[in-house]
Amino acid sequence: MSDDDLYRAYLSGDSEAGDQLMLRHGDALTAYLDAFLHNAQDAEDLMLDCFTVILVDKPRIEDGHFHAYLFRVARNKAVRLWRLKRKRGEFSLDEALLAQGGSPEEIVWRSERDRAVHRCLNRIAPQYREALWLIFDGRLSYAQAAEVLRCNTKKVDNLLTCGKKQLRKELEREGIVGEDF
């Protein structure tokens, strides 16, 4: 079933359809929020908040726009939380690396590489960074990313092209070459 079919079924009273939507999009949405916030716990909490907004408030969502609507809600919630935490000066450590397992050397290597990639992502322009997150981490289509970013698909393509170039340069500065991200 498509997202639209599942959402309509949920609106008609099928609670299983809502569960299916959460299973289908929960991980990608959490990954997007984690990339935005750099905090796995906050990302998971916001993911649940996003589905609460949709499944409790039951907004009218046009056919073909569920995925983009969900990510737009997530983006707005993440921006609000990020601003609040920045204002308060709150920062937290990411414990997700420890949960992945592996040898201590692998954990340290992944941690250092991930930190370097995040540093590089934070040095590129914010609009490039967000386009990269939406397409690669969020697995949105160009049309869906355009809807979230409120631009056209050509602009998304340009943002991705420029973002990849800037990210590649920043990764080379960090000494990371030849890895596929």
Secondary structure as GFF3:
##gff-version 3
##sequence-region A 1 181
A	DSSP	alpha_helix	3	11	.	.	.	ID=ss1
A	DSSP	alpha_helix	15	37	.	.	.	ID=ss2
A	DSSP	alpha_helix	40	57	.	.	.	ID=ss3
A	DSSP	alpha_helix	66	88	.	.	.	ID=ss4
A	DSSP	alpha_helix	96	100	.	.	.	ID=ss5
A	DSSP	alpha_helix	104	123	.	.	.	ID=ss6
A	DSSP	alpha_helix	126	132	.	.	.	ID=ss7
A	DSSP	pi_helix	133	137	.	.	.	ID=ss8
A	DSSP	alpha_helix	142	149	.	.	.	ID=ss9
A	DSSP	alpha_helix	153	173	.	.	.	ID=ss10
###
